[in-house]
Amino acid sequence: MKIGKAARTVAKTERTLWTGRRVLVAQAAVLAGLTLLLVVSEVPGIIREIKIYRMTGGRRAVRRYP
């Protein structure tokens, strides 16, 4: 009897672990998607800042703008 009870407990634990893993994978996928969305939405601003940096001379502008 104890063996059967232990086997059922192990089976329940394995199902629980797989469910937990699936939840973690789903959370990771959602987090990755939100991060990608944020990066993509910020690209135009980053490009604009790079253009402004180039127009002002970048590192060489130290002599012109102290």
N, C-alpha and C positions, 0 to 999 in steps of 0.2 A: 504494500500500500504506500509506503513512504516513497518508493521509487516512482510510482505513478504521479504522486503529488509533486515531487521534485521536477519531474519532466514537464508537468503542466506549468509550474512556476517559471521554468527556464523558457518555455515557449512564450509565455506572456511577456517575460522580460525582453526576449528577442524582438517581439512585435513592437514593444514600447521603444526599444532602441532604434529600430528602423523608422518609426514615426518621428522620433526626435531628430534623427539625421535628415529626414525629408524636410522637416520644418527648418532646420538650419540651412539646408541647401536653398530652400525657397527664400529665406531671409537674405542670404548672400546674393541671390539673383536680383531681388528687389533693390538691395543696396547698390549693387553694381549698376543696375539700370538707372537709378536716381543720380549716381555719380556721373555716368556717361551723359545724362541729360543736362546736368549742370555744366559740365565741360563744354558740350556743344553749344549751349546757350551763351557762354562767355567768350567764345571764339571771336565774334565780331569786335567786341571791346578790346580784346588782346591785340588783334590786328591793327585797330585804330591807334592804340598806345605805341605799338612798334613803329607805325608811320610817323607819329609825332616825334618819337625819339630820333628817328633818322633825319627828319626835317630840321631839328634843332642842332644837329651835328654829332649827337651821340657822345662818345668819350672825348672826342677832339674839341668839344665846345668848352672845355674848362678854361681855355685861354680867352674866349670871347665873353663868357658869362661867369665871372668870378663868384 
